[in-house]
Amino acid sequence: MRYAAFMLTLMPVVANAQTAGWGNLGKAEDKGFSWTAPLWPSFWMAWTPATLAVFIGIFSAMALLTVLEIRRPGGDERTGILGLTTTRGDRLFISLLGTSYIFMAWLWLMGMPLWWPLALAIAWGAFCFWKV
């Protein structure tokens, strides 16, 4: 009986704490768009909008190369300024490899933000498909 009386005296305190803002303590706030927030928090891989954009870009480039290969078979071989005989797929691979090195070096030397290495990576990709 004493326990019930004690709990009844605490009821207004609990209700008052919830109306004062303690009821929202465990709820997550919506902070808007974030490039690093997980898209699916319970998924096994940390898919963020940035990783999704990278994979969509890679698969789109591969689809474009497939369409170009169907239109003009043979890979469009040529010898570039590096002295290598490359095809379109080789140039895509060299540009993706160089892009990853650009981003890793930028993060190691400068840190965030990553807009300048993105511009450098786009310029590197254009250079690879134009001259390599």
N, C-alpha and C positions, 0 to 999 in steps of 0.2 A: 504494500500500500504506500509506503514511504517512497518507493522507487517511482510509482505512478505519479505521485504528487510532485516529486522532483522533476520528472519529465514534463509535466504540465506547466511547471513554472518556466522551463527552458523553451517551450514552444514559441512564445512571442520573440525571444531573442533570435532564434533560428529564422523565423519569418522576417524579422527586421534586418538580419544580416543578408538575406537573399534579396531583399528590395534595395539594400544599400550597394549591391554590386557583387557580392560574393557568389551569387548564383551563376555568374558567367566566368568563373575562374578557370574551369577546365575546358571551356569552349574556345576553339581556334577562331581568330579574327580573319576576315577576308582582307588581304593586303594588296589585292590587284595582281597584275601579271608579273611573273618573275621568270627569267631565262633559266634559273637554276632550281626552281621548285619542281619536285617530281610530279609527273603527270598521273601516274598510278602508284600511290604510296605503298601498297601491299604487293607490288609486282617484284619479281626476283631481280630485275635489272633496273637501275636508276634512269629511267627514260625521262629526260627533261626536254623542254622545247628546243634547246640547243642541239642535243644529240639527235633528236628526231629530224631537225632541219639538215644536219650533216648527212644522215643516212638517206634522206629523201634526195638531197643533192647528188650523192654518189650514185644512187640507183637511177636517177633521172639522166645523169651523164652516160651511164652504161646503156640505158634505153636509147638515147640519142645516137650513141655509137653503133648500136645494133641496127637502127634505121639507116644510118649512113652506110653501114656494111652491106645491107640488102640493096640499097640504091647503087653503090659503087663498090663491088667486091674487090678484095685484094689488100685492104688496109691502108691504101694511100701511102705506100712506102716512099721515104725520102731520106737523104743524108743532110743533117742539120749542122749547126756551128760546132757542136760537140764532137763531130766526126762519127756519130752513130747512125746506122740505118734504122729508123724507127717507123712504126705504124701508128695509127690513131690510138690504139690501146696502149702502146708503149708510152706515148706522150701523155695520156691520161694518168698512167701509173707514175711517171716521173713528176707530173704536176701535183698529184696527191701526196707523194712522198715528200716533195719539197715544201708543200703546204704544212704538213705535220711538223717538219723541222722548223719552219718559220714560226709557227705558234709556240712550239716548245722553247725555242731560243728567246722569243719575246717574253714568255712567262718567266723564264729564268733570269733574264736581264732587267726587264722593266716591270713585270707584274700586270695588273689590270689597269685600264680597260683594254679590250681586244679589238677595237675598231681599226687601229693602224695596221696590225698584222693581217687583218682581214683584207684591207686594201692591198697590202704587199702580196698576199696569197693570190688575189685575183689578178694582179699584174704578173705574178710568176706563172700562173696558168695560161694567161694570154701569150706570154713570151714562149712558153713550152710549145703551144700549138702553132705559134707563128714561126719560130726560128729553130727549134730543136728537131 
